[in-house]
Amino acid sequence: MEDSADNTPATGCLIAFVAAATAFGVWLRTARPGLRGAFEGQRDWTLLYLDLPCMLIGVPAITLLVWASTRRALGARVARTPRTLLSAVTATAALLLLAWLCLIWLDTRLDWLSPE
């Protein structure tokens, strides 16, 4: 069913690394004000011990799940190159959507902390 020359484990590791780096970048960009004490000097430590681990584990896991599901769904019905391209496109789309959702989540959380 799978090609013997397929680099599936290496590709999965690369996808997980890129997804974790993206999640950390989104978290770092958005969580800084909450960690610095944007509202009356109060720091939100849940950003560090709750949101960061959830993003660093969840975003790569969901991205890998989408990638593997696409590969499995296409299976032997599609040639190797189109299967690889479609899997990469769906993983990229999932990663972009997850990054956007994480950005919205953190922005909304930190807006609750700031005065109006």
N, C-alpha and C positions, 0 to 999 in steps of 0.2 A: 504494500500500500504506500509506504513512504520510500522516497529515494534514499539510497545508501549514502549519497554525497550531500544530503540535506544538512544544513548547519542550524537545525532547530534549537539545540541547547544554547549555542552562542548567540543566536538571534534573540532568544528569550531573555538571556542575561543582559544583552544590550538594551532591550526594550525596558526591562525592569530598572536598569541604571538611569536611563533617560527619563523615565517616569518619576523616579525618586528625586532626581535633580530638579525636574520641573516643579514637583510638589514643594520641595524645599525653597526654591526660588520664589514661588507664589507666597508661601508662608512668610519668608523673610521680608519680602516687599510689603506685605500687608500687616504683619504683626508688630513691626517696630514701634509704632506709637503706643500700643498696649503694653509693651515690655518696658518702654522708657517712662511710662507714667504720664500719659497724655492728659488725663483728667485728674486734676488736683493732686498730682504726684502718685496716684494709686496705680500700681502695676497689676496687670491681669496675668497671674502665673499659670492659669489654665491654658493659655496660649502655648506655653512651653511643655507642660506635662500631659495635656489632653489633645489639643489640636495638632501639634507637630507630629506625634507618633501616629495618630489616625491618618494624617495625610501621607506620611512617609511609608506607611504600610498599605493603606487603602488604595491610593492612586496607582501604584505599581501592580497591586493584586488585581484590580478591576481592569486595568489596561491589558495585563497578561491574559486574563480570562476572556476578554473580547478577542484578542489576537488568536488564542488557542481555539476558541469556539468557531471563529471564521475558518481557520485551517481545517478543523474537524468537519465543519459543514460542507466545505468544498471538496475535501477528501480526494479520492482518486478520480472524481468526475472532471476535474479541471487540471490542466497541465501545470507543471511546477512553477513556471515563471508567472503566469497570471494569478495563480494561487498565492504566491509570495507577494505580488503587488497588491492584490485585494486585501490580504491580511495586514500588510503594512498601512494601507490607506485606512482601514477600519480601526487599527490600533492608534494611528495618529489622530483620527477624528475623536476617538474615545478620550485620548489624552488631552486634547484641546478642550473638549467639553468638560472634563473633570477639573482641569485647571481653572476654567472660567467659573465653574460652580464653587470651587474652593475660594476663589477670589471674592465672589459674591457673599459667600458664607462669612468670611472673615471681615469684609467691609461692613456687613450688617451687624455682626457681633460687636465690632468696635464702635459703630455708630451709636449703639445703645449706651456705651460708656461715656460718650462725649456729651457735654451740655448743649442745650438748644438755644 
